[in-house]
């Protein structure tokens, strides 16, 4: 057999030329001029016979990468590997193709291959034009003949691999041969032709279709013989021995010589000195009696301890019933109800049997009913045997014994799903206006009932009134040069325009001259009405007691500025809380003992102290928005008192270490508490005295909490960390539904000064706006 010639590819070193940056694609249009091509480009129908072996490595930036040092294209011509440069060089014959090579042997070999049997040079390609008008070289198909490795392969082998032929149902061909030519679909005759073919059955006919070629499948005589042998359960091949002798890999004979004839090393017989020392140490301890062998404990008789027992019923004789006679205890009767011949007392009567049959399976005390049989051979088979076996099989099948793994549950999925904050608008999100003008901290602020004016007080001892929508300061007064203004609050109601403020131990009632004259006159009349009542009051001969507070006029200078009344108390005032009608207001002085909480009557200029002794230091106080109930908060408790009955109603236990402030919902059934231990607590007064929800969203103490009083389900808290937390708090009238609490927004803008952040907060009476007072000397409007 002639030696087979294998096609070896050689790579020729090419030189760079100006045409190297341009890649010519013969069968690609304008759509692919700038595109990155990875893989194989499909060609047109008229170019199926052309096989391109161009290999280009193109990176992501569209540049060619180097492969084995040099980029070359390889063209295989009749088993000879010829290489031409990738820089657009196209051969015009074999001489031009080999022009870049210096090897003369390659040229001679190519010339010999192109010669025909007559000695004439005949090229193995033909020149055509592509779609762009450029020359295109189409090489003749390779004829493998006898010197090819594929000489035994069928001529029309389909090379589509494992692809189903159903993919080619819509095409006139069923695949491609080894040269890339299409294999046409074999023509199918009519039903009559198929019938005629079936009548004249050729040898090897199977009636099947070859899935690779689509032609009728015909088997050879050897294949038919193999199928016959398999069908008759015979050996497929002749000469095959099904009963070969077993090859014994291991024998039962004992070998005389071992696997290794090396002598045993001496170290295996020399005992360890360390172990010998340990053994001798134990032997010495045994000899000296420090280690004793184990002896089982001896059984101690009862006589050794002096305990004696007597059988008082050893000689039991029947005696009449007597209180001093203790008969021997009777043994429990044996369980004979399961016997096939139980005693008569275990057999149920007709009523018991009927009741047992009518009872449910779960209510029956026993699963069986005692039955009497004369002999064991008369006992019938267990009627529930098959049912119990079936249920047992179901238990084993449906409830297999498996090891229970730990539940892998996301903790977030256990939390209740809250509505999105976008669905709960409106609520304040951004800082709209910054009010600047105070020197030092701004300790308190309040918006008047009309929602037009903002009052603020700070460490500089002044009270400033601002126009809320513009941020313009319209009025200012200095109350005291030494004491700071701790709190400012407006009197509720639109009939009068009265501002209350506390600085040190003094409480001031102010009518700012910024409204219309009619409202200012009504406000002055409300404040001055108490002077006449105090002058006309009589003591009825009773001795005068020291008043809880002294009502006086501040002086001509302050009266001209609008400060009409000055109330002097015994201790520094920290909290002012007005009644909803505007007639009463309460003040809290934490440093006072009996005078810590005071209630003032505006129309009478009268002050009274409702508590003789208060448990704990009072922190704040507030009136119920609807009922005559008064709430007083100490460090740990909040007590509610009925003012009409003058009795204690309830003690609320927030669980906080130090309460800083609290506020009541406009409905009066819910309460929020802020504490210095960073907690915000929601109380449902109808539910429990304990908090319903505890919220921890701040890093430092909470200074103030406030509900929106205008009907919007909003509340907020202010903290020393410089942030304000806005919450959605919806309360419904249904007692079966709890309040919905959703955190909405964290407002940041105030700077922390000397560990103090936001000191006070208040809501607009109608709009979803809030104002805050900070230790940085500014007030901010959030909208």
PyMOL commands that set and color helices and strands:
alter all, ss='L'
color gray80, all
select helices_A, chain A and resi 18-21+30-32+45-47+94-100+104-114+165-168+191-199+221-231+266-268+273-288+302-305+336-338+344-346+350-358+376-378+385-398+411-414+421-424+517-536+556-561
alter helices_A, ss='H'
color red, helices_A
select strands_A, chain A and resi 72-77+80-85+125-129+135-139+173-176+182-184+205-209+216-218+431-436+442-447+453-458+462-467+473-478+485-490+499-503+506-510+550-552+563-568+575-578+584-588+597-601+606-608+620-623+629-633+638-642+647-652+659-664+670-675+680-684+693-695+702-707+714-719+723-730+740-748+758-763+770-774+778-782
alter strands_A, ss='S'
color yellow, strands_A
deselect
rebuild
show_as cartoon
